[in-house]
């Protein structure tokens, strides 16, 4: 992964940015993912505080944790809803600038603005916020914002009209589900950005619901678990992976399904070069 330092693992059980029917399952998902690893720093998230105040406080708590990481540490963020990616990605932009690419593996684009969002939920706005258009109180400073040419969307298949318009207007690179049958498609798209450093965001709903049970906001016709792991492994082999986020894990409570999901997560962590952290 391009670093000798042990990765910093942040556990961020945020649910307040979600529009799912049972958002507090994301708390269980964050800690469930973390239990697979032998290290982790929990970020305190208030259990009952609603958005937006909780989102602002949570972001500040994550920033504080990130301030204690070393320059060469890979940051692994375990959510929680996709909004937990705000500060880790912004910190990576601040550190690597235009030499950073972000692969956003997600059934959804997360590219809505507060004005366009059908749900008003922040987990559908976080990438657009990182690109400079989001809730004012959550916008990163200008030197920690992405530009559209740094972003590669993978497996995205449920887009709102405003998101489609943004992608078209700004030429955001997109790799559809069918293309992810080959593990090198994402890597080639990242190579086209010219960046050497890479942050990978994984919303688990990029997978088909038949592949992973504990999805917070499932969408049909996603990629397989094997395709996800192969794509991440190909990325880790070609670029310096500086951050990985795994989000929207919402365990159903079924024991057999939970064990199957845990194996997928183990395989994903291994593909990203984190096998040494597995319990």
N, C-alpha and C positions, 0 to 999 in steps of 0.2 A: 504493500500500500504506500510505499514511498516514505515511510517514517519509522524510526527506530523506537520512538516513544510509544508506550502503551496507550491505546485509544482512551479518550474520555467519554464515558457513557452517561448521558443525561436522561433521567426518567421524568417525563412531563405528562402527568395524568390529566391534562386539560380536556374538558368536555364542553365548555361554554361556547366554543366556536362552532358547534355542530348543529345541524338541522335534522339529524336522525331521530327516529321515533323513541329510541332509548339511549340518549347520549351518555348517560353515566356508566354504561357498559365499557366505555373507553377508558375509564379509570382502571377497571379490571384488566383490560387489554394491555395497558402500559406496563403494569406490574407483572402481568403474565409473560410478556415478552422479556422483561428484565430478568425474570427468574431463570431464564435460559443461559444467562451470562453470569460470570463470577464477579463482575464489578459494576458499579453504577452509583450515580449521585442523584438522589431524588430532589426534584424541584418542588417546593411546597406550592400546592394549588388549593385555594379555598374551596371547600366542598360545596357550598351553597351559594356563593356570590354569583350573581348573573353577569352576563356580558352587558355593556362593554367594559365596565370597571374591572372585572376579573381578568379580562384579556390584557389590559394595560398592566395590571400588577403582575400577571404571569410573565409577560414579556420582560418586565424589569427583573424578575427573579432569574429568568434564563440568562439575561445579560450578565447578571452578577456571577452566575456559575461559569459562564464563558470567559469572563475576565480572569479567572483563575487557571485557564488552560495554557499550556505551553505553545509556542509558535509552531512546533512541528507535530502537535498532537492531532490525530484524526478525531473528529467529534461525531459520536453516534447518538442520535436523538430518538428516543422511544416515546411515541404518543399513544393515546391522546389524539385529538383531531388534527387535521393538517395545519392548523394555525400554529402549532408548536414549531414549525419550520421557520417562522419569521426571523427570529433572532439568530439561529445558527447559520442560515443562508446569508443574512445581512453581514454577519461577522466574517464569513468566508469571502464575501465581496470586498469588505474592507481590507482584508489581508492580501488577497490575490488580484483584485481589480479585474481588468479585462482578460487576464490570463486564467480566469475561472469560467467553466461551463457548468450549467445545471441541467441535469436530466430529470424530468418530472414524469415519473411513471405513475399514472393515475387515470382512472376511468373518466374523471372530470378535469376540466381545464383549470379550475380555481382562478379564473381570469375575470370574474365579475367585478364591477365597481359597486359601491354602496347604492348608487342611483339605479343601476341596472339589475341588481341581484333579485331574483324572484323570491328567495327565502330570507334575505337579509343576514344570513349566517356567514361568519367570517371564514369558515373553512372553504367556502367557495370564492373567497376574495384574496387569499393569502399570496398567490403568485402575482396577481395584479398589483397588490400592495408593494411587493418587492420590486416591481417594475415602475413604481412611482405614482400609482393612482389607487388609493384605498382610504380607509378611515384615517382622518387627519392625525388622531392620537396614536396611531400605530405605524405611520409612515417612517421608514428608515431615513437617516440623513442622506443627503444627495450622494455622498461618496460611498454609501453602502447599498446603493440600488443597482439592480440588474438592468441591462439593456436587452431588447428582444432578441438580438443576434447571439446572446449567450445562452439561450434557453432551447432545449430540445424536449418536446412532448412525446411521450411514448405510451401506446395503448389507450389513448384518450378516445372516447367514443360517445360521451354524453355531454354535449356542449349547448349552452344557451346562445341565443341569437347574437348578443353583444360579444360573447367570447369568439364566435366564428368570425365576426366582423373584425375584431382585434387581430386575430391570427392572420387573416387575409391582408389587412392593411399593413401589418408590420413584418410579414414574411417569416413568422415563427416556424422553425423547423418542426415537422410532425412526422412520427413514424407510426403508422396504423398497426392494428392488431395483426393483420395478415403478414406484414413485413417482419414482425417479431418472431416469426417461425424460424428465422435465421438469426443467430446470436450476434452477428457482426453489424447488423443494420444500424443499431444505436451508436456503436463505436464509430462507424463511418460518418454519421451525422455530427458527432462530437468533434471528430477530426476536422470537419469542415469549418468549425468555429475558430480553429487555430489555437484553442486553449490547451494548456498542459495539465491544469488542475481541475478536478471534477468533484462536484457535490451531487449525490444521487438521492432523490426523494422517492420513496416507495409508499404510495397509498395502496394498501393491500387489495383494494377493490379493482386494481388494474387486472387482477386475476378473475377468471370466470368463477361465479359462485359455486360451481361444482368442484372447484379445485381447492377452495378455502372456505371453511364454514363460518368463521367468526368475522364477518364483514359488517361494518356499520352501515354502509350505504351501497349495497350490491347493485351491479349493473350486468346484464347478460352479455354473452359473447366476448368475454375477456380472454386473456392469454392463459396458458397453463403455468403451473408452478415451475415445471422444468424449464419452460421458455424464460420465465422471469429470472431464474437462477443462472441460466446460461448467458443471458444478456448482461447481467451484473458482473459475472465472472469475466466476460469479454471486455467490459469497461475497465475493471480493475487491473486487467493484464496490460492495458495500453496506456492508461493515464494514471496520474497521481491522485488517488482518491483521498480527499481531505475531509469529506463528511458524508454520512449516511443517515437518512431519516426513515423510520418505519412507523407508519401512522394508521389510524382508523381500525385498530384491532378491537373487535367487540365480541368477546367469547359468548357463545350461546348457552353454555352450561352443560352441554352434552359431553360426557367424559371421553368417549371414543373420538368424537370430532375434535376435541381439544388436543388430544395426543397427535392426531394426524396434522392439525394445524401447527403444533409445536415442531414437528419434524420439518415442515416446510420452512418455518422460521430458522431452524438450525441450518438447513441447506442454504438459505439466503445469507445468513451471517457468514457461513463458510465461503460462499461464492464471493463475498465482499472482502475476503481476507481476514475475517475475524474469528476463524476457527479456534485460535488459541484462547479466546475468551469464553468459549462454551464450557458449561459445567459438565 
